[in-house]
Amino acid sequence: MSFEDRMATVDFRVAPDAHIVVDNEVCQGCPAKQCIHACPANLFVPTSDGGILFNYEQCFECGTCYMVCNNEGAITWAYPEGGHGVVFRRG
């Protein structure tokens, strides 16, 4: 099954505020930027200044980014507000 087909089985109820916040000042000192490589939805993008841009709208809420980040305070993670977030459907 292609990535696009898998994504078609997922519904995202986007909250007005991000449930994951990335502190770019902390990320600039990170040589590995493991969140970019570990995120299964490819939502972390390196910026030209050495920071990270995170696109929370299609987040699976798996917590992988939080688990692989070695820089304390770089990622603040919480579940989205009630009624928001990822909803998996049968494909």
Phi and psi restraints in degrees (range 20) as a CNS / XPLOR table:
assign (resid 1 and name C) (resid 2 and name N)
       (resid 2 and name CA) (resid 2 and name C) 1.0 -73.7 20.0 2
assign (resid 2 and name N) (resid 2 and name CA)
       (resid 2 and name C) (resid 3 and name N) 1.0 162.7 20.0 2
assign (resid 2 and name C) (resid 3 and name N)
       (resid 3 and name CA) (resid 3 and name C) 1.0 -59.0 20.0 2
assign (resid 3 and name N) (resid 3 and name CA)
       (resid 3 and name C) (resid 4 and name N) 1.0 -41.7 20.0 2
assign (resid 3 and name C) (resid 4 and name N)
       (resid 4 and name CA) (resid 4 and name C) 1.0 -63.7 20.0 2
assign (resid 4 and name N) (resid 4 and name CA)
       (resid 4 and name C) (resid 5 and name N) 1.0 -40.6 20.0 2
assign (resid 4 and name C) (resid 5 and name N)
       (resid 5 and name CA) (resid 5 and name C) 1.0 -65.4 20.0 2
assign (resid 5 and name N) (resid 5 and name CA)
       (resid 5 and name C) (resid 6 and name N) 1.0 -39.5 20.0 2
assign (resid 5 and name C) (resid 6 and name N)
       (resid 6 and name CA) (resid 6 and name C) 1.0 -65.8 20.0 2
assign (resid 6 and name N) (resid 6 and name CA)
       (resid 6 and name C) (resid 7 and name N) 1.0 -41.6 20.0 2
assign (resid 6 and name C) (resid 7 and name N)
       (resid 7 and name CA) (resid 7 and name C) 1.0 -64.8 20.0 2
assign (resid 7 and name N) (resid 7 and name CA)
       (resid 7 and name C) (resid 8 and name N) 1.0 -27.1 20.0 2
assign (resid 7 and name C) (resid 8 and name N)
       (resid 8 and name CA) (resid 8 and name C) 1.0 -68.8 20.0 2
assign (resid 8 and name N) (resid 8 and name CA)
       (resid 8 and name C) (resid 9 and name N) 1.0 -14.8 20.0 2
assign (resid 8 and name C) (resid 9 and name N)
       (resid 9 and name CA) (resid 9 and name C) 1.0 -92.8 20.0 2
assign (resid 9 and name N) (resid 9 and name CA)
       (resid 9 and name C) (resid 10 and name N) 1.0 8.1 20.0 2
assign (resid 9 and name C) (resid 10 and name N)
       (resid 10 and name CA) (resid 10 and name C) 1.0 -122.0 20.0 2
assign (resid 10 and name N) (resid 10 and name CA)
       (resid 10 and name C) (resid 11 and name N) 1.0 137.4 20.0 2
assign (resid 10 and name C) (resid 11 and name N)
       (resid 11 and name CA) (resid 11 and name C) 1.0 -114.9 20.0 2
assign (resid 11 and name N) (resid 11 and name CA)
       (resid 11 and name C) (resid 12 and name N) 1.0 134.9 20.0 2
assign (resid 11 and name C) (resid 12 and name N)
       (resid 12 and name CA) (resid 12 and name C) 1.0 -114.6 20.0 2
assign (resid 12 and name N) (resid 12 and name CA)
       (resid 12 and name C) (resid 13 and name N) 1.0 120.4 20.0 2
assign (resid 12 and name C) (resid 13 and name N)
       (resid 13 and name CA) (resid 13 and name C) 1.0 -99.9 20.0 2
assign (resid 13 and name N) (resid 13 and name CA)
       (resid 13 and name C) (resid 14 and name N) 1.0 93.8 20.0 2
assign (resid 13 and name C) (resid 14 and name N)
       (resid 14 and name CA) (resid 14 and name C) 1.0 -74.4 20.0 2
assign (resid 14 and name N) (resid 14 and name CA)
       (resid 14 and name C) (resid 15 and name N) 1.0 125.3 20.0 2
assign (resid 14 and name C) (resid 15 and name N)
       (resid 15 and name CA) (resid 15 and name C) 1.0 -79.0 20.0 2
assign (resid 15 and name N) (resid 15 and name CA)
       (resid 15 and name C) (resid 16 and name N) 1.0 155.1 20.0 2
assign (resid 15 and name C) (resid 16 and name N)
       (resid 16 and name CA) (resid 16 and name C) 1.0 -66.9 20.0 2
assign (resid 16 and name N) (resid 16 and name CA)
       (resid 16 and name C) (resid 17 and name N) 1.0 -25.4 20.0 2
assign (resid 16 and name C) (resid 17 and name N)
       (resid 17 and name CA) (resid 17 and name C) 1.0 -116.4 20.0 2
assign (resid 17 and name N) (resid 17 and name CA)
       (resid 17 and name C) (resid 18 and name N) 1.0 143.0 20.0 2
assign (resid 17 and name C) (resid 18 and name N)
       (resid 18 and name CA) (resid 18 and name C) 1.0 -65.9 20.0 2
assign (resid 18 and name N) (resid 18 and name CA)
       (resid 18 and name C) (resid 19 and name N) 1.0 139.2 20.0 2
assign (resid 18 and name C) (resid 19 and name N)
       (resid 19 and name CA) (resid 19 and name C) 1.0 -90.3 20.0 2
assign (resid 19 and name N) (resid 19 and name CA)
       (resid 19 and name C) (resid 20 and name N) 1.0 -10.3 20.0 2
assign (resid 19 and name C) (resid 20 and name N)
       (resid 20 and name CA) (resid 20 and name C) 1.0 -124.6 20.0 2
assign (resid 20 and name N) (resid 20 and name CA)
       (resid 20 and name C) (resid 21 and name N) 1.0 129.3 20.0 2
assign (resid 20 and name C) (resid 21 and name N)
       (resid 21 and name CA) (resid 21 and name C) 1.0 -121.4 20.0 2
assign (resid 21 and name N) (resid 21 and name CA)
       (resid 21 and name C) (resid 22 and name N) 1.0 132.4 20.0 2
assign (resid 21 and name C) (resid 22 and name N)
       (resid 22 and name CA) (resid 22 and name C) 1.0 -107.8 20.0 2
assign (resid 22 and name N) (resid 22 and name CA)
       (resid 22 and name C) (resid 23 and name N) 1.0 129.3 20.0 2
assign (resid 22 and name C) (resid 23 and name N)
       (resid 23 and name CA) (resid 23 and name C) 1.0 -91.9 20.0 2
assign (resid 23 and name N) (resid 23 and name CA)
       (resid 23 and name C) (resid 24 and name N) 1.0 101.9 20.0 2
assign (resid 23 and name C) (resid 24 and name N)
       (resid 24 and name CA) (resid 24 and name C) 1.0 -62.0 20.0 2
assign (resid 24 and name N) (resid 24 and name CA)
       (resid 24 and name C) (resid 25 and name N) 1.0 -29.6 20.0 2
assign (resid 24 and name C) (resid 25 and name N)
       (resid 25 and name CA) (resid 25 and name C) 1.0 -64.0 20.0 2
assign (resid 25 and name N) (resid 25 and name CA)
       (resid 25 and name C) (resid 26 and name N) 1.0 -39.5 20.0 2
assign (resid 25 and name C) (resid 26 and name N)
       (resid 26 and name CA) (resid 26 and name C) 1.0 -70.8 20.0 2
assign (resid 26 and name N) (resid 26 and name CA)
       (resid 26 and name C) (resid 27 and name N) 1.0 -40.6 20.0 2
assign (resid 26 and name C) (resid 27 and name N)
       (resid 27 and name CA) (resid 27 and name C) 1.0 -66.5 20.0 2
assign (resid 27 and name N) (resid 27 and name CA)
       (resid 27 and name C) (resid 28 and name N) 1.0 -30.1 20.0 2
assign (resid 27 and name C) (resid 28 and name N)
       (resid 28 and name CA) (resid 28 and name C) 1.0 -60.3 20.0 2
assign (resid 28 and name N) (resid 28 and name CA)
       (resid 28 and name C) (resid 29 and name N) 1.0 -28.4 20.0 2
assign (resid 28 and name C) (resid 29 and name N)
       (resid 29 and name CA) (resid 29 and name C) 1.0 -89.5 20.0 2
assign (resid 29 and name N) (resid 29 and name CA)
       (resid 29 and name C) (resid 30 and name N) 1.0 3.8 20.0 2
assign (resid 29 and name C) (resid 30 and name N)
       (resid 30 and name CA) (resid 30 and name C) 1.0 -92.7 20.0 2
assign (resid 30 and name N) (resid 30 and name CA)
       (resid 30 and name C) (resid 31 and name N) 1.0 116.8 20.0 2
assign (resid 30 and name C) (resid 31 and name N)
       (resid 31 and name CA) (resid 31 and name C) 1.0 -78.1 20.0 2
assign (resid 31 and name N) (resid 31 and name CA)
       (resid 31 and name C) (resid 32 and name N) 1.0 -26.1 20.0 2
assign (resid 31 and name C) (resid 32 and name N)
       (resid 32 and name CA) (resid 32 and name C) 1.0 -88.1 20.0 2
assign (resid 32 and name N) (resid 32 and name CA)
       (resid 32 and name C) (resid 33 and name N) 1.0 -37.5 20.0 2
assign (resid 32 and name C) (resid 33 and name N)
       (resid 33 and name CA) (resid 33 and name C) 1.0 46.9 20.0 2
assign (resid 33 and name N) (resid 33 and name CA)
       (resid 33 and name C) (resid 34 and name N) 1.0 53.8 20.0 2
assign (resid 33 and name C) (resid 34 and name N)
       (resid 34 and name CA) (resid 34 and name C) 1.0 -62.2 20.0 2
assign (resid 34 and name N) (resid 34 and name CA)
       (resid 34 and name C) (resid 35 and name N) 1.0 -26.1 20.0 2
assign (resid 34 and name C) (resid 35 and name N)
       (resid 35 and name CA) (resid 35 and name C) 1.0 -62.2 20.0 2
assign (resid 35 and name N) (resid 35 and name CA)
       (resid 35 and name C) (resid 36 and name N) 1.0 -33.9 20.0 2
assign (resid 35 and name C) (resid 36 and name N)
       (resid 36 and name CA) (resid 36 and name C) 1.0 -62.5 20.0 2
assign (resid 36 and name N) (resid 36 and name CA)
       (resid 36 and name C) (resid 37 and name N) 1.0 -42.3 20.0 2
assign (resid 36 and name C) (resid 37 and name N)
       (resid 37 and name CA) (resid 37 and name C) 1.0 -83.7 20.0 2
assign (resid 37 and name N) (resid 37 and name CA)
       (resid 37 and name C) (resid 38 and name N) 1.0 -25.8 20.0 2
assign (resid 37 and name C) (resid 38 and name N)
       (resid 38 and name CA) (resid 38 and name C) 1.0 -90.2 20.0 2
assign (resid 38 and name N) (resid 38 and name CA)
       (resid 38 and name C) (resid 39 and name N) 1.0 -25.6 20.0 2
assign (resid 38 and name C) (resid 39 and name N)
       (resid 39 and name CA) (resid 39 and name C) 1.0 -63.7 20.0 2
assign (resid 39 and name N) (resid 39 and name CA)
       (resid 39 and name C) (resid 40 and name N) 1.0 119.5 20.0 2
assign (resid 39 and name C) (resid 40 and name N)
       (resid 40 and name CA) (resid 40 and name C) 1.0 -68.7 20.0 2
assign (resid 40 and name N) (resid 40 and name CA)
       (resid 40 and name C) (resid 41 and name N) 1.0 -17.9 20.0 2
assign (resid 40 and name C) (resid 41 and name N)
       (resid 41 and name CA) (resid 41 and name C) 1.0 -101.4 20.0 2
assign (resid 41 and name N) (resid 41 and name CA)
       (resid 41 and name C) (resid 42 and name N) 1.0 2.7 20.0 2
assign (resid 41 and name C) (resid 42 and name N)
       (resid 42 and name CA) (resid 42 and name C) 1.0 55.9 20.0 2
assign (resid 42 and name N) (resid 42 and name CA)
       (resid 42 and name C) (resid 43 and name N) 1.0 48.2 20.0 2
assign (resid 42 and name C) (resid 43 and name N)
       (resid 43 and name CA) (resid 43 and name C) 1.0 -96.3 20.0 2
assign (resid 43 and name N) (resid 43 and name CA)
       (resid 43 and name C) (resid 44 and name N) 1.0 -6.0 20.0 2
assign (resid 43 and name C) (resid 44 and name N)
       (resid 44 and name CA) (resid 44 and name C) 1.0 -101.3 20.0 2
assign (resid 44 and name N) (resid 44 and name CA)
       (resid 44 and name C) (resid 45 and name N) 1.0 128.1 20.0 2
assign (resid 44 and name C) (resid 45 and name N)
       (resid 45 and name CA) (resid 45 and name C) 1.0 -126.5 20.0 2
assign (resid 45 and name N) (resid 45 and name CA)
       (resid 45 and name C) (resid 46 and name N) 1.0 128.3 20.0 2
assign (resid 45 and name C) (resid 46 and name N)
       (resid 46 and name CA) (resid 46 and name C) 1.0 -69.6 20.0 2
assign (resid 46 and name N) (resid 46 and name CA)
       (resid 46 and name C) (resid 47 and name N) 1.0 143.5 20.0 2
assign (resid 46 and name C) (resid 47 and name N)
       (resid 47 and name CA) (resid 47 and name C) 1.0 -104.2 20.0 2
assign (resid 47 and name N) (resid 47 and name CA)
       (resid 47 and name C) (resid 48 and name N) 1.0 163.3 20.0 2
assign (resid 47 and name C) (resid 48 and name N)
       (resid 48 and name CA) (resid 48 and name C) 1.0 -65.0 20.0 2
assign (resid 48 and name N) (resid 48 and name CA)
       (resid 48 and name C) (resid 49 and name N) 1.0 -22.0 20.0 2
assign (resid 48 and name C) (resid 49 and name N)
       (resid 49 and name CA) (resid 49 and name C) 1.0 -90.7 20.0 2
assign (resid 49 and name N) (resid 49 and name CA)
       (resid 49 and name C) (resid 50 and name N) 1.0 7.9 20.0 2
assign (resid 49 and name C) (resid 50 and name N)
       (resid 50 and name CA) (resid 50 and name C) 1.0 91.8 20.0 2
assign (resid 50 and name N) (resid 50 and name CA)
       (resid 50 and name C) (resid 51 and name N) 1.0 1.6 20.0 2
assign (resid 50 and name C) (resid 51 and name N)
       (resid 51 and name CA) (resid 51 and name C) 1.0 -89.5 20.0 2
assign (resid 51 and name N) (resid 51 and name CA)
       (resid 51 and name C) (resid 52 and name N) 1.0 -166.1 20.0 2
assign (resid 51 and name C) (resid 52 and name N)
       (resid 52 and name CA) (resid 52 and name C) 1.0 -132.7 20.0 2
assign (resid 52 and name N) (resid 52 and name CA)
       (resid 52 and name C) (resid 53 and name N) 1.0 135.8 20.0 2
assign (resid 52 and name C) (resid 53 and name N)
       (resid 53 and name CA) (resid 53 and name C) 1.0 -104.6 20.0 2
assign (resid 53 and name N) (resid 53 and name CA)
       (resid 53 and name C) (resid 54 and name N) 1.0 129.0 20.0 2
assign (resid 53 and name C) (resid 54 and name N)
       (resid 54 and name CA) (resid 54 and name C) 1.0 -115.5 20.0 2
assign (resid 54 and name N) (resid 54 and name CA)
       (resid 54 and name C) (resid 55 and name N) 1.0 125.9 20.0 2
assign (resid 54 and name C) (resid 55 and name N)
       (resid 55 and name CA) (resid 55 and name C) 1.0 -102.3 20.0 2
assign (resid 55 and name N) (resid 55 and name CA)
       (resid 55 and name C) (resid 56 and name N) 1.0 95.7 20.0 2
assign (resid 55 and name C) (resid 56 and name N)
       (resid 56 and name CA) (resid 56 and name C) 1.0 -75.6 20.0 2
assign (resid 56 and name N) (resid 56 and name CA)
       (resid 56 and name C) (resid 57 and name N) 1.0 -12.6 20.0 2
assign (resid 56 and name C) (resid 57 and name N)
       (resid 57 and name CA) (resid 57 and name C) 1.0 -61.1 20.0 2
assign (resid 57 and name N) (resid 57 and name CA)
       (resid 57 and name C) (resid 58 and name N) 1.0 -28.0 20.0 2
assign (resid 57 and name C) (resid 58 and name N)
       (resid 58 and name CA) (resid 58 and name C) 1.0 -120.3 20.0 2
assign (resid 58 and name N) (resid 58 and name CA)
       (resid 58 and name C) (resid 59 and name N) 1.0 38.0 20.0 2
assign (resid 58 and name C) (resid 59 and name N)
       (resid 59 and name CA) (resid 59 and name C) 1.0 -78.8 20.0 2
assign (resid 59 and name N) (resid 59 and name CA)
       (resid 59 and name C) (resid 60 and name N) 1.0 135.6 20.0 2
assign (resid 59 and name C) (resid 60 and name N)
       (resid 60 and name CA) (resid 60 and name C) 1.0 -81.1 20.0 2
assign (resid 60 and name N) (resid 60 and name CA)
       (resid 60 and name C) (resid 61 and name N) 1.0 -7.4 20.0 2
assign (resid 60 and name C) (resid 61 and name N)
       (resid 61 and name CA) (resid 61 and name C) 1.0 61.2 20.0 2
assign (resid 61 and name N) (resid 61 and name CA)
       (resid 61 and name C) (resid 62 and name N) 1.0 34.2 20.0 2
assign (resid 61 and name C) (resid 62 and name N)
       (resid 62 and name CA) (resid 62 and name C) 1.0 -81.2 20.0 2
assign (resid 62 and name N) (resid 62 and name CA)
       (resid 62 and name C) (resid 63 and name N) 1.0 -22.3 20.0 2
assign (resid 62 and name C) (resid 63 and name N)
       (resid 63 and name CA) (resid 63 and name C) 1.0 83.0 20.0 2
assign (resid 63 and name N) (resid 63 and name CA)
       (resid 63 and name C) (resid 64 and name N) 1.0 5.0 20.0 2
assign (resid 63 and name C) (resid 64 and name N)
       (resid 64 and name CA) (resid 64 and name C) 1.0 -58.8 20.0 2
assign (resid 64 and name N) (resid 64 and name CA)
       (resid 64 and name C) (resid 65 and name N) 1.0 -44.3 20.0 2
assign (resid 64 and name C) (resid 65 and name N)
       (resid 65 and name CA) (resid 65 and name C) 1.0 -58.4 20.0 2
assign (resid 65 and name N) (resid 65 and name CA)
       (resid 65 and name C) (resid 66 and name N) 1.0 -43.1 20.0 2
assign (resid 65 and name C) (resid 66 and name N)
       (resid 66 and name CA) (resid 66 and name C) 1.0 -65.9 20.0 2
assign (resid 66 and name N) (resid 66 and name CA)
       (resid 66 and name C) (resid 67 and name N) 1.0 -37.0 20.0 2
assign (resid 66 and name C) (resid 67 and name N)
       (resid 67 and name CA) (resid 67 and name C) 1.0 -73.1 20.0 2
assign (resid 67 and name N) (resid 67 and name CA)
       (resid 67 and name C) (resid 68 and name N) 1.0 -35.5 20.0 2
assign (resid 67 and name C) (resid 68 and name N)
       (resid 68 and name CA) (resid 68 and name C) 1.0 -88.9 20.0 2
assign (resid 68 and name N) (resid 68 and name CA)
       (resid 68 and name C) (resid 69 and name N) 1.0 -14.1 20.0 2
assign (resid 68 and name C) (resid 69 and name N)
       (resid 69 and name CA) (resid 69 and name C) 1.0 -71.8 20.0 2
assign (resid 69 and name N) (resid 69 and name CA)
       (resid 69 and name C) (resid 70 and name N) 1.0 126.1 20.0 2
assign (resid 69 and name C) (resid 70 and name N)
       (resid 70 and name CA) (resid 70 and name C) 1.0 -97.4 20.0 2
assign (resid 70 and name N) (resid 70 and name CA)
       (resid 70 and name C) (resid 71 and name N) 1.0 -1.2 20.0 2
assign (resid 70 and name C) (resid 71 and name N)
       (resid 71 and name CA) (resid 71 and name C) 1.0 -104.8 20.0 2
assign (resid 71 and name N) (resid 71 and name CA)
       (resid 71 and name C) (resid 72 and name N) 1.0 107.2 20.0 2
assign (resid 71 and name C) (resid 72 and name N)
       (resid 72 and name CA) (resid 72 and name C) 1.0 -58.9 20.0 2
assign (resid 72 and name N) (resid 72 and name CA)
       (resid 72 and name C) (resid 73 and name N) 1.0 129.7 20.0 2
assign (resid 72 and name C) (resid 73 and name N)
       (resid 73 and name CA) (resid 73 and name C) 1.0 89.7 20.0 2
assign (resid 73 and name N) (resid 73 and name CA)
       (resid 73 and name C) (resid 74 and name N) 1.0 -5.2 20.0 2
assign (resid 73 and name C) (resid 74 and name N)
       (resid 74 and name CA) (resid 74 and name C) 1.0 -71.1 20.0 2
assign (resid 74 and name N) (resid 74 and name CA)
       (resid 74 and name C) (resid 75 and name N) 1.0 -38.0 20.0 2
assign (resid 74 and name C) (resid 75 and name N)
       (resid 75 and name CA) (resid 75 and name C) 1.0 -124.5 20.0 2
assign (resid 75 and name N) (resid 75 and name CA)
       (resid 75 and name C) (resid 76 and name N) 1.0 124.8 20.0 2
assign (resid 75 and name C) (resid 76 and name N)
       (resid 76 and name CA) (resid 76 and name C) 1.0 -107.1 20.0 2
assign (resid 76 and name N) (resid 76 and name CA)
       (resid 76 and name C) (resid 77 and name N) 1.0 120.6 20.0 2
assign (resid 76 and name C) (resid 77 and name N)
       (resid 77 and name CA) (resid 77 and name C) 1.0 -124.2 20.0 2
assign (resid 77 and name N) (resid 77 and name CA)
       (resid 77 and name C) (resid 78 and name N) 1.0 135.4 20.0 2
assign (resid 77 and name C) (resid 78 and name N)
       (resid 78 and name CA) (resid 78 and name C) 1.0 -149.5 20.0 2
assign (resid 78 and name N) (resid 78 and name CA)
       (resid 78 and name C) (resid 79 and name N) 1.0 161.2 20.0 2
assign (resid 78 and name C) (resid 79 and name N)
       (resid 79 and name CA) (resid 79 and name C) 1.0 -70.6 20.0 2
assign (resid 79 and name N) (resid 79 and name CA)
       (resid 79 and name C) (resid 80 and name N) 1.0 148.0 20.0 2
assign (resid 79 and name C) (resid 80 and name N)
       (resid 80 and name CA) (resid 80 and name C) 1.0 -62.8 20.0 2
assign (resid 80 and name N) (resid 80 and name CA)
       (resid 80 and name C) (resid 81 and name N) 1.0 160.1 20.0 2
assign (resid 80 and name C) (resid 81 and name N)
       (resid 81 and name CA) (resid 81 and name C) 1.0 -57.9 20.0 2
assign (resid 81 and name N) (resid 81 and name CA)
       (resid 81 and name C) (resid 82 and name N) 1.0 155.4 20.0 2
assign (resid 81 and name C) (resid 82 and name N)
       (resid 82 and name CA) (resid 82 and name C) 1.0 -50.2 20.0 2
assign (resid 82 and name N) (resid 82 and name CA)
       (resid 82 and name C) (resid 83 and name N) 1.0 135.3 20.0 2
assign (resid 82 and name C) (resid 83 and name N)
       (resid 83 and name CA) (resid 83 and name C) 1.0 86.4 20.0 2
assign (resid 83 and name N) (resid 83 and name CA)
       (resid 83 and name C) (resid 84 and name N) 1.0 -6.2 20.0 2
assign (resid 83 and name C) (resid 84 and name N)
       (resid 84 and name CA) (resid 84 and name C) 1.0 -113.8 20.0 2
assign (resid 84 and name N) (resid 84 and name CA)
       (resid 84 and name C) (resid 85 and name N) 1.0 164.8 20.0 2
assign (resid 84 and name C) (resid 85 and name N)
       (resid 85 and name CA) (resid 85 and name C) 1.0 111.9 20.0 2
assign (resid 85 and name N) (resid 85 and name CA)
       (resid 85 and name C) (resid 86 and name N) 1.0 -163.4 20.0 2
assign (resid 85 and name C) (resid 86 and name N)
       (resid 86 and name CA) (resid 86 and name C) 1.0 -83.5 20.0 2
assign (resid 86 and name N) (resid 86 and name CA)
       (resid 86 and name C) (resid 87 and name N) 1.0 141.9 20.0 2
assign (resid 86 and name C) (resid 87 and name N)
       (resid 87 and name CA) (resid 87 and name C) 1.0 -131.7 20.0 2
assign (resid 87 and name N) (resid 87 and name CA)
       (resid 87 and name C) (resid 88 and name N) 1.0 118.3 20.0 2
assign (resid 87 and name C) (resid 88 and name N)
       (resid 88 and name CA) (resid 88 and name C) 1.0 -89.1 20.0 2
assign (resid 88 and name N) (resid 88 and name CA)
       (resid 88 and name C) (resid 89 and name N) 1.0 133.6 20.0 2
assign (resid 88 and name C) (resid 89 and name N)
       (resid 89 and name CA) (resid 89 and name C) 1.0 -117.2 20.0 2
assign (resid 89 and name N) (resid 89 and name CA)
       (resid 89 and name C) (resid 90 and name N) 1.0 158.2 20.0 2
assign (resid 89 and name C) (resid 90 and name N)
       (resid 90 and name CA) (resid 90 and name C) 1.0 -75.7 20.0 2
assign (resid 90 and name N) (resid 90 and name CA)
       (resid 90 and name C) (resid 91 and name N) 1.0 132.8 20.0 2
